[in-house]
Amino acid sequence: MIKNISEEQLAKVRRRLRFLYGDQAERLAERFYYLIGRYGVGIERKPMQKRRWDQKDVMLITYADMVHKEGERPLQTLTRFCSDQLKGAVSTVHILPFYPWSSDDGFSVIDYREVEQEYGKWEDVEALGKDFNLAFDLVLNHCSSKSEWFRDFLMGIAPAKHYFLEMDPKTDTSKVFRPRTTPVLTKTQTKEGEAYVWTTFSADQVDLNWQNPDLLFEFLDILFLYISKGARILRLDAVAFCWKEQDTSCIHLPQTHELVKLIRDVCEIVAPEVIILTETNVPHPENISYFGKSDEAHMVYNFTLPPLTLHALLTGSGKYLTQWAEKLEYPDDSCTFLNFTASHDGIGVGGARGILSEQEIDTMAKAVEDNGGQVSRKTNADGTESIYEMNITYSSALMIEGDPALSSDRFLCSQGIALAMRGVPAVYFHSLIGTPNYTDGVKETGRARTINRRKYEEGELFRVLSNPNNTQGGTFRKYVQLLRRRANNPAFNPDGSQFIHDIGEHFFVIERRSLLGNQRIYCIFNLTAKEQILKNPANNEVLQKAKKFYDIVSGKTFSSGKKGVKMAPYQFFWLVPREES
């Protein structure tokens, strides 16, 4: 039953277990051996393709009930919307946590093995997987205080009585990195009396004890379930915080990196086509550390891209974006970035730290507030507070008062940048349809993040998208068309090369090449609200020689004369030299 597992693979797992759990490694390796044997994993697995991704790969990020219809399970409605509207534009659907939950819109999981009844059933998830690859969240750092695991902890019932971190309330946590302003320790009442548990994000999200190998095997069992239900991408939520050690920052510890490597090794054995995606909203050098030596995450969120793109379009200057992109290093072809501008959370600023000054971040945050957004803060080690994320829809962040058409152009320019960068693009549902701020929702919930988490009744959504007087419909149609045209161009392959050209701060210029280098695309963005004259784009030899260019965005062919080419405010081109089109 486990004939597909080599001794070399098992030895690698054994080394990981020894790093994490010391002398228990041999016993745990044997336990792992029998676990995968029990599942029979590896017998009927999909053949591994030569490459994990290509230019057709785009991930949609959505909640299970983002679009719903009365009398129908939301997952069924979502499947119909995706199948009818997004085939050929999107390859993967990331369904944000669809398990029973108690808070944080799904990220406080009550039961990892079930589908929330209000959303649907496992069969609905699998039905969506017939037309699209699926991405699931593996919420490793914490679970709900309403979970059976935590109830068992409170009652002292094994094995969950050791699944959580119980701490002395006098423990010095001053070195602990805090992504929130809430207390690290939360008081609770157990069968034995008063206890304090570790809560990185909220009192309802209780941190799990990864020093307990029983917890590891609990999650391996869950991982196998997700793979059996069709998960192609496993998103490791807030993974940077998993391992805790006293007198440390409790973020990015070596054991955390080893845990990610172990999860990857396990997937290489049981389902080598599965992609590990880490979610670590931190400064860029820390974020890319999760690539390891191409032995850790296959894919890492490009958290620097959203704030730098926003800053460039708010200021009309691509100076920082260009400087950063020029120096951006890519791992080998087994790893890549997930490029995005927005997700279900706010626009994190951690990735911009060290590139933008605190004053520039504050100025950007002020612009977000002026456009109806809010700002969330975190507590620093010295007790001060600083901006953690900006809560706003990306389209509203780029809104120009009184000019919806130009606002849409500005927003689509931002999306064009993310789609052109080397890597796999991810598009949040509300970016796809250009949703404005959901301020009524914020008033209802009292939570800033609700501003970007509106849920649409299906009929209402189609009325919005079909209304000729509403820019959302136009944004949606242009966006989907852009995605489909992108999918047909091999120069956008995530493993193809990328070159950044500096032709002045008002522009951002990306040159992409196909795997063989025989196809090129020059992606040129006007970052300003003014018409710009594009002369000798990218100052490139190929563009100097080519007399005509085909623009993938508009579908037009034009010549680049001595006078240059006019670019309207926030216009962008994806140019193919005519002989390559």
N, C-alpha and C positions, 0 to 999 in steps of 0.2 A: 504493500500500500504506500510506502514511503520511499520507493526505489528511486524517485527523482531527486532525492536529497543527497548531496555529496558529503563526504567526510570533511571536505574543505569548508563547506557552508556551515556545517555543524560546529566546526572548530572556531569559526568566526563568531558565531552566536555565543559559544562558550567563553570566548575572550571578553565579549561585551558583558556577559553576566558576571564574570569575575571582577571586572572593573567596578560594576555597580554593587555587587552583593558579596564580594570576597569569597570566603570559604564555602559558601552555599552554592557556588557555581556548578559543580559537578551534579549535584542533586537537581538543580534547576534545569540544567541542560537535558537531563534524562526526562524530566517532567515536560519540557518543551517537545522533545522527541515523541513522546506518547500523545501529547495534545494534538499535534498536527496529524499523527497517525489516526487518531480518533475521528478527525474531520475528513480524512481521506483527501486532504488538499494536495493538489499537484498532479492528480490523475487526469482530470478533464479540464485543463486550463487552456486559455486562449493562447495561440502561438504568439510569441513576442515579435513585434515588427522590428525592422532594422532601426527605425527612429521612433521616438515616443511622440513626436509632434511634427506638424508642418504648417504651412501658411493658412490652411483651412481651420486651424484650431483657434477658437474664440470661446471664452467661458462667460456665460450669463450668470450673474449672482442674483438670487431671488429668494424671498420667503415662500414657503409652501402655499400660503394663502394670499399672495400678493394680488392675485386676481381671482375672484370668486363669484359664484352664481347660486342663488337660492335653490335648495333642493338637490344640490350636487356637491360632492366632496371637492374641496378646493384643489387638491392635487390633480383631480380629473380636469378641472377647469384650466389649471396651469398647463397641463399636458396638451390640451386642445389649442391653447393660445400659442404655445411654442411650436407645435407641429404645423399649425396653419400659417403663422406669421414669420417664423425664424429659421426654417429649414434652408440650408445653404448659407446662412449668415452666422449661425452659432453652432458649435459642435458639442459643447459640454454645458450642462446645467448644474450649477452649484445650488442645491437646496439648503439654505441655512437651517440650523437645527430644527428638525421636524419631529423630535421626540417629545414626550410629555415633559412640561417645564413649569417653573413657578415664577420666574422673573427674567429680566434682561432679554425679553423677546426671544427666548429659546436657549440662551446660553447658561441657564441654570437648570441643568438636566435632572429630571426625576428618575427616568428609566431609559437607559441607553439602548435597550433592545426592542423598544416598541415605537410605533408611530402614533403621534398625538391623534386621538380619535376625531377631533374637530377638523383635522387636515385630510384624513383618509386612512388607507391601509397600506401594508407592504406591497400588495399587488398593484396599487396605484403608483408607487415609487418605481416598481419594476416595469410598469407600462410606459412611463416616461423614458426609461432606459432603453426602450426599443428603438427610438429615433435619435437619442442623444446619449453621449457619455454622461456619467453622473459623478458629482463631487459631493462627498459627505463630510461633515464636521466630526472630528474626534476630539471632544472637549476633555483634555487630559488634566488640566490644572485643578479643577474644582467640580463639584456637583451641587445639586440643590439640597438645602437644609430640610426639604420636604421628601427627600428620597428615602427608600427603604434602607439603603446603606447607612445614611445618617441616623435613622431611627434605631437601627441595630447598634450603631456606635453608642447612642445614648443609653441603650439598654444593656450594653456590654456583651452583645451577642457576636460570636465569631462567624466569619473572619472579619466582618466589617468593623469590629471594635478596634482594629488596628489600621483602618483605612484613612484615618484623619490625624492631623497634627495637633495634639493637645500640649499646650505650653504653659509654663509658669507665667502668671500675669506680670511678674517683675522682670521678665526677660528683656534684655536690651535689644530693641529692634531699630535703633537709630541708623544703622548702616543699610537697612533694607530699602531697596528701590521701591518707590511707591508710584503706581500709575493712577492712584486716586487720592482723595483727601480723607477718606474714611479710615478708622483705626485698623491696624494690622490684626489685632486680636479681638475676638468677640466672645462675650460671656454667654454660656449656655448651661443648662441643668441636665446632668446625667443621673443615672441610677445611683452612682456613688457620691453625687453631690455636685457642687459648682465646678465648672471647667471652662477653660479658655481655648478656643480653637482659632486656627489661622484662617484669615479671610482677606485675600489680596484685593478682591474687587468689590464685595459687598457682604453684608451679614448673612444674606441668603445663599451666597456662593462660597461653600466651605472647601478650603484647599485639601487636596488629597495627599496622602503620605506615600511618596514613591520610594521611600526607603524600605517599604514592605513588599517583598516579591509577590505575595498573594495578589496585591493590587495589579502588578504587571500582568499576571496571568488572567486576571479578570478582564483587563483591556485587550489582551491578545485574543481572548474568546470573542469579545465585541468586534474587534478588527476583522476576524474571520467571518463573522456574521455580515458585516457591511460589504465585504468582498463578495460573499455569496449572493447578496442582494443587488449587485451590479456596480458597486463603487469603483470607479476608475482613478479618481483622485481622492486622497485622504488629507483633509486640511487639519493640521495640528494647531488647534486654537490656543493662544496664549502660552505656547509651549515653553517660552523662555523662563517662566516662573516655576516650573514643575518641581525642581529639586531644591530643598532648603537645607542650609547648614548655618548654625549659629555663628555670629561674628562675621558674616559675609553679606553681600548685597542681595543674595538669594535670586539673582538673575544671571542667566548665561553661565551657570556653573558647569564645570567639565562633565559632571554626571548627566546634566541635561542634554548636552551634545551627544554623549554616549547613548542616551536613551533614544534620541532621534536616529542615530546610526543603527541601533538594534532594531527599531521598527522598520527601517529600510531593509536591513538584512533579512528580516522575517518575510517581508513582502517579496524580496528577490527569490525566496524559496517557494512560497505558496502561490504567488501571483505576480510574476515579474513585470507584467504590463502596468501594474498600479504605480501611480505617481505620488510621492510624498511632498506635500506643500506645507511650509512652515509660516505661521503668522506671528511676526515679531516686529511690532511697531516701535522701532528704536533707531538711533542714529545709524547711518548707512554702513560704517565699518562693522558695527555689531550685528546688523541685519544680515550682511553677506557672510558672516562667520558660519551661518547655518548651512552653507554649501559644503563646509568641511573641506576635505581634499577630494571633492567629488564622490564622497562616500556617505554623505548625510542627506540633506533635502535634495530632491530632484529640482524643486521649484521654490523660489522665494519671492514674496511680494516685494515689488519695487516701491517701497514706501517713500522714497525721496521724490518720485515723479509727481504725485498729486500736489504737494505744496509748491514745488518749484515751477510747475506749469501754471498754477494759479497765480503765483507771484509775477511770472513773466507777462501774463495777459492783463493783470491789474495795473502793472507799471509800464507796459509797452516796451520792456527791455528783457531780452533773452540772455543777458550777460551771465547770470548765475547758472541758468539752465544749460547754456552752451558749455561753460567751463566744466560743469559737473559731468555732462554727457561725454565730453571729449576724454575724460579720464576714466570713464566707467569701464571696469574690467569684467569680462565674461569668463565663466569657467569653461570647461570642455563641453563637448556636445551632449554629455549625459545630464547636464544641468542647465537651467535657464531662469530668467526673471518672469514673473507674472506682472505685466504692466497694466496699471489701472489709474483712474483719477478719483473714483468714489466707490464706496462700499456701503454696507448697512450701518457702519459706524460714521463718525465725523471724519473730517480731513485732518489726519494726524500731522503734527509739526515736528515730531521726533526725528524724522528722516531729513529734515531741513536744517537741523541744528549742526553747527560747525560749517555750514555753507552760508546761510542767512544769519545776520546778527539778531540779537534779541529785539532790538529796536525795529528791525525790518519785519520780524515775525509779529510784533505788536501792531505795527502799521497794517499789515495784511489782515490781522484779526479784527482791527477796527473797521476795515472795509467790509469784512464779512458781517459784522454787527450792523453796519449801515444798510446792508442789503437784507436785513431781517434775520440773520443768523445769531447764534449764541456761541460762547466760548467756554470750554470745560478746562479745569485746571487740575494739576497733580501736586502732591507735597514732595518737596526735595529733601535730601538728607539733612540739610541745615535748618529745616523747619519752614523755609520759605515756600511760596507757591509759584508755579509757572504754567504757561499754557500747555495743555496736553493735546487737545484737538479742537477744531472749529466745527460746530454743528450747523450744517446748512446743506441744501442740495447743491450739487456742483453747478447746475444751470442757474440757480439763484445767486450763487457766489459771483457769477460772471454777468449778472443782469446789468443792463444799462437803462436807467430810468427813462421811461417814455419812448423807448425804441425797441420793441420786441423783436423786430426783424434783425437788427444789428446784434441784439443780445443772443439770438439763436446762432448767428454766424460766429460770434465770439466763442460760444459754447462748443459748437461743432469743430472749431479750430483746435480747442483743447483736446477733444476726442481724437482728432486726426493725429495729434502728436503721440498720444498713447498707442494708437493703432500702428504707427509707423516705427516706433522704437523696437529694437531687437528684443525678442521674447514672445511670450504668448499673451495676447490681450485678454483682459477681463472687463466686462461691462456690467455695471449695476443696473437693475431693472429701471430705476427712476432716472438714470442717465439716458438709457435707451429711448425713453419717451419724454425726456426733458421736463420732468415734474418740478413745479415750483415748491417753495417751502410749505410744509404741512403745519402751519402755525396753530390751527384748531386742534390738531392732535397733541401738540405740546401742551396746550392749555388743559386738555382732558387728562393726560397722564402725568403732567408735571416733570417729564423727562426730556432733556434737550435732544436726545438722539431720535425721538419720535419725529422730529422735523423732516427726517429723510426716510421714514418708514411707513408711508401712507399705503393703505390697502384699497384696491379698486373693485367695485362691483363690475362684473364683466360688461354689462350694458352701458354703464357710466363711462368705462374706459373707452369703448368703441365710439361713443358719442364725442368724447374729448378728441380722440385721434382722427375722427372724420370731419370735425368742425373746421370749415375753411377759414374761420375768423380766429382760430386758436393756433398759435405757433407750435404747440406740442405735436400735432399731427404731421406738420411739415418736417419738424426735427426728427420724428420717428422714421418717416419714409426716407429721408436723406441718410440717416444713420444706417438703416438696414441695407440700403443700396451700397453705401460705402463698404460695409462689411462683406457683402457678396462680391464686390469688385476686388477687394483686397484678397479674398480667398483664391482668386484665379491667377495670382501673380507670385511665382516662385521666389522672387527677390525678397518677399516678406517671410520666408522660412525662418523660424526662430534660430536655426543654426547657421544661417547665412551671415555674412560679415556686415559690419556697420562702420561708417565713417561720419564724423561730425565736421561741418565746415562753418567757419566763422566769417560771415560776410557783413557784419554789422549788427549792433544790438537790437535793431528793429525786426530782425529776422531770426528764425531758428531753422537750420538746414541739416537734414539727415540723408546720407546716401546709403542705400541698402543694396546688397548684392546677393544673388542666388548662391546655392551651395557650390556650384561649379564656377561661379564668378562671371558667367556669360550673360547674365541679365541684371540690369541696374534700374533702380528707381531713385529719383531725387525728390525728396519730400521737403517742400519749402513753405514756410509759414510766415505770414505777415502778422506780427504780434501787436500791431497798433490799430487805433481807430482812424487812421489816416491812410489815404492811398499811397502806396510805395512803388517806386520804379525798380524793377528787378533787372540788374545788368549782369550779364555773364554769370548765371546762377552757380554758386558754389566754387566759382573760379577753377573749374575742373576741365581737364584736357578733353574729356569726352564731350562735355557740353560746349566747349569752344568749337569743336569740329562739327557737331551735329547742327544742322540747319533747321530742323523741325523737331517738335516734341509732341508726344501724346500725353494728355493729362487724364489720368485714371479717374480723378474726382469728378470732372465735368464731362468727360467723354469727348473732349474737343482736341483738335490738333492745331498748333500754331507755330509761327516762326519766331525766333529770337533775333530781331534785327539789332542794329547798332543802338537804336534808341531804347532798347530794353523792352520789358513787358510790364504793363501796369497790373498791380495787384490791389484789389479793392480792400477796404478795411477788414481785417481778420480773414482774408481769403487765404486758402492754401492750395498748393498744387502737389500732386504726386506725378512727377514727370518721367516719362520713358523716352530716351533718345529714339527718334523715329526708326532707325535701322534695327532697334531692339524690340519694337512694339509688334 
